[in-house]
Amino acid sequence: MSMLLKRLTGLVAVAMFAMSATNLASATYNYGDWDVSADAGTYGPIALGDTITLDACGSTYFNYYSQGQSHSLCSLSSLTKFTLTWKAKIGNTWSHITQTYSGNDTADGLQVTVNTGSGTFFSSVGTYMIGLYVTADNNSYVYLPGGGYGFSNDNGGYDPGNQSLDWSGSFAINEATSVPEPAAALLLLPGMILIARRERRRRKTKIIAI
């Protein structure tokens, strides 16, 4: 009787484990086509010489067939399966303005500060655009917020490499407002003192006349 009870207990445990494994698999693996959507951000007028903060947090990793399942790249705990590249253009001229961020360095590309002014791509006033290129590795699993995984493949060949490129709206880089140098301000000081003295004399003369 004791042996039979042990066998029954073992069978129940195996059955419960199998059911648990089945439920776990269905709950944690989101099979299908997971893809990326780049968002290069929005940028306002900038003074030449100021910095620009690039922000990729509007970019998403989503289930192509269930787009309600969408996650900001900034909400993912690991971005080792993604690649980020920032670009910029003015007219028909464009260039990479950062290194390519991939593997363990991808998270460093989510928010990047770039300079404007002499020696940079943004060396003159004009109308510019920022571009962001996002890629997800093929045949890779990505851990999702709250548990579970998304799986990226080549989406049947219509989006090889799970790639997305987005350009921001155009924005202006303007001349910086000039601020007098300290030396220039010192040159103006004698003239200001002279004007102040003349004003005091004029007021005294007016009082005496009255």
C-alpha positions in Angstrom: 0.0 0.0 0.0 2.8 2.3 0.9 4.6 1.6 -2.4 1.4 2.3 -4.4 1.0 5.6 -2.5 4.5 6.6 -3.3 4.0 5.8 -7.0 0.8 7.8 -7.2 2.4 10.7 -5.4 5.3 10.6 -8.0 2.9 10.5 -10.9 0.9 13.5 -9.6 4.2 15.4 -9.1 5.3 14.6 -12.7 1.9 15.7 -14.0 1.9 18.9 -12.1 5.5 19.7 -13.3 4.4 19.1 -16.9 1.4 21.4 -16.5 3.6 24.1 -14.9 6.2 23.8 -17.6 3.5 24.1 -20.3 1.9 27.2 -18.7 5.4 28.8 -18.1 6.3 28.3 -21.8 3.1 29.9 -23.0 3.4 32.7 -20.6 7.0 33.6 -21.1 7.8 33.1 -24.8 6.1 35.4 -27.2 6.7 33.6 -30.4 6.1 35.5 -33.6 7.7 38.5 -35.3 9.2 41.1 -32.9 10.4 44.2 -34.6 11.9 47.6 -33.9 10.6 51.1 -34.5 13.1 54.0 -34.3 12.2 57.4 -33.0 15.0 60.0 -33.4 13.3 62.5 -31.1 12.4 66.2 -31.4 14.8 69.1 -31.3 14.2 72.8 -31.0 16.2 75.8 -32.1 19.8 75.6 -30.8 22.4 78.3 -30.5 25.6 77.5 -32.4 28.1 76.2 -29.8 25.5 74.7 -27.5 25.1 70.9 -27.1 22.4 68.6 -28.4 21.1 65.7 -26.3 20.1 62.8 -28.5 17.3 60.7 -27.0 16.3 57.2 -28.3 13.7 56.4 -25.6 10.8 56.9 -28.0 12.1 53.9 -30.0 10.2 50.6 -29.4 10.5 46.9 -29.6 7.1 45.4 -30.5 5.2 42.3 -31.5 4.4 42.8 -35.2 1.2 40.8 -35.0 0.1 42.1 -31.6 1.3 45.7 -31.6 -0.3 46.3 -28.2 2.8 44.4 -26.9 5.3 47.3 -27.3 8.2 48.4 -25.1 10.4 51.4 -25.1 14.0 50.5 -25.6 14.7 52.4 -22.4 12.5 50.0 -20.5 14.4 46.9 -21.5 16.9 45.5 -19.0 19.3 44.3 -21.7 20.0 45.8 -25.1 22.8 43.5 -26.1 20.8 42.2 -29.1 20.3 45.7 -30.5 22.5 48.2 -32.5 22.1 52.0 -32.4 23.6 54.6 -34.8 23.0 58.3 -34.8 23.1 60.4 -37.9 22.5 64.0 -39.0 22.0 65.8 -42.2 21.7 69.3 -43.6 20.3 69.5 -47.1 21.7 66.5 -49.0 24.8 66.2 -46.8 24.6 63.6 -44.0 27.1 61.9 -41.7 27.3 59.5 -38.7 27.6 61.8 -35.7 28.3 59.1 -33.1 30.0 55.7 -33.0 27.9 52.6 -33.5 26.6 51.3 -30.2 26.2 47.5 -30.0 26.4 44.6 -27.6 27.3 45.6 -24.1 27.7 49.2 -25.3 24.2 49.7 -26.8 22.7 51.2 -23.7 25.3 54.0 -23.9 23.7 55.1 -27.1 20.2 55.7 -25.7 21.0 59.2 -24.6 24.1 60.9 -26.1 25.3 64.5 -26.0 26.9 66.0 -29.1 28.6 69.3 -29.6 27.9 72.0 -32.2 30.3 74.6 -33.5 33.7 74.5 -35.1 35.1 71.1 -35.8 31.7 69.3 -35.6 29.1 68.3 -38.2 27.0 71.2 -36.9 29.7 73.8 -37.7 27.5 76.5 -39.1 24.0 77.9 -38.8 21.3 76.2 -40.9 18.4 73.7 -40.8 19.4 70.2 -39.7 17.8 66.8 -39.0 18.8 64.0 -36.7 18.5 60.4 -37.7 18.5 57.2 -35.7 19.1 53.7 -37.1 18.0 50.8 -34.8 18.7 47.2 -35.6 17.6 44.0 -33.6 19.7 40.8 -34.1 18.0 38.1 -36.1 17.0 34.8 -34.3 17.5 36.4 -30.9 15.5 36.4 -27.7 15.0 39.7 -25.8 13.9 39.7 -22.1 10.7 41.8 -21.7 9.6 44.0 -18.8 7.5 42.1 -16.3 8.8 38.7 -17.5 8.8 36.8 -20.8 10.8 37.0 -24.0 10.3 38.4 -27.4 11.8 36.6 -30.4 13.2 38.4 -33.4 13.6 36.8 -36.8 13.7 38.1 -40.4 10.0 38.6 -40.5 9.6 36.4 -43.5 12.1 38.3 -45.5 10.2 41.6 -45.8 12.3 43.3 -43.0 15.7 41.6 -43.0 17.7 42.4 -40.0 14.8 44.0 -38.1 16.0 47.5 -39.1 14.4 50.9 -38.7 15.5 54.4 -39.6 13.8 57.5 -38.4 14.6 61.2 -39.0 13.5 64.0 -36.7 11.7 67.0 -37.9 13.9 69.8 -39.1 15.3 72.3 -36.6 17.4 75.4 -36.7 20.9 76.1 -35.4 21.2 79.9 -35.0 24.0 82.3 -34.3 24.9 82.5 -30.7 24.0 85.8 -29.0 27.2 87.7 -28.6 28.2 88.6 -25.0 30.8 91.4 -24.5 34.2 90.1 -23.4 35.4 91.4 -20.0 38.1 93.4 -21.7 35.6 95.1 -24.0 33.5 96.0 -21.0 36.5 97.6 -19.3 37.1 99.8 -22.4 33.5 101.0 -22.1 33.9 101.9 -18.4 35.7 105.3 -18.8 33.0 106.5 -21.2 30.2 105.4 -18.8 31.9 107.2 -15.9 32.3 110.4 -18.1 28.6 110.3 -19.0 27.6 109.8 -15.3 29.7 112.9 -14.3 28.2 115.0 -17.0 24.8 114.1 -15.9 25.6 115.0 -12.3 27.0 118.4 -13.4 23.9 119.1 -15.5 21.6 118.4 -12.6 23.7 120.7 -10.3 23.6 123.5 -12.8 19.8 123.1 -13.2 19.4 123.3 -9.4 21.5 126.5 -9.1 19.6 128.1 -11.9 16.3 127.5 -10.1 
